[in-house]
């Protein structure tokens, strides 16, 4: 019975780094997506602002 628990704990310890790596990868991808979305948004906003300022002149 003790061997069963030891094997279970070993499996848990081996699974934790994989989950940690997966969480980091998801976090990095979401940050990259947010940054690209913000960059696209600011670019579109600048173009709109430029057109608006051109229209005033």
C-alpha positions in Angstrom: 0.0 0.0 0.0 2.8 2.4 0.8 4.4 1.7 -2.6 1.1 2.7 -4.2 1.1 6.1 -2.4 4.8 6.6 -3.3 4.1 6.0 -6.9 1.2 8.4 -6.8 3.3 11.1 -5.2 6.0 10.6 -7.8 3.5 10.9 -10.6 2.1 14.1 -9.0 5.6 15.6 -8.7 6.4 14.8 -12.3 3.0 16.3 -13.5 3.5 19.6 -11.7 6.3 21.1 -13.9 4.3 20.2 -17.0 1.3 22.1 -15.7 3.5 25.0 -14.7 5.0 25.1 -18.1 1.6 24.9 -19.7 0.4 27.8 -17.5 3.4 29.9 -18.4 2.9 29.2 -22.1 -0.8 30.2 -21.9 0.1 33.3 -20.0 2.8 34.3 -22.5 0.4 33.7 -25.4 -2.4 35.7 -23.9 0.0 38.6 -23.1 1.3 38.5 -26.7 -2.3 38.6 -28.0 -3.2 41.5 -25.8 -0.2 43.4 -26.8 -0.9 42.8 -30.5 -4.5 43.8 -30.0 -3.5 47.0 -28.2 -1.0 47.8 -30.9 -3.6 47.3 -33.7 -6.1 49.4 -31.7 -3.7 52.3 -31.2 -2.7 52.1 -34.9 -6.3 52.3 -36.0 -7.0 55.1 -33.5 -4.0 57.1 -34.8 -5.2 56.7 -38.4 -8.7 57.9 -37.4 -7.2 60.9 -35.5 -5.0 61.7 -38.5 -8.0 61.7 -40.9 -10.0 63.8 -38.4 -7.2 66.4 -38.2 -6.8 66.4 -42.0 -10.5 67.0 -42.4 -10.3 70.0 -40.1 -7.6 71.6 -42.3 
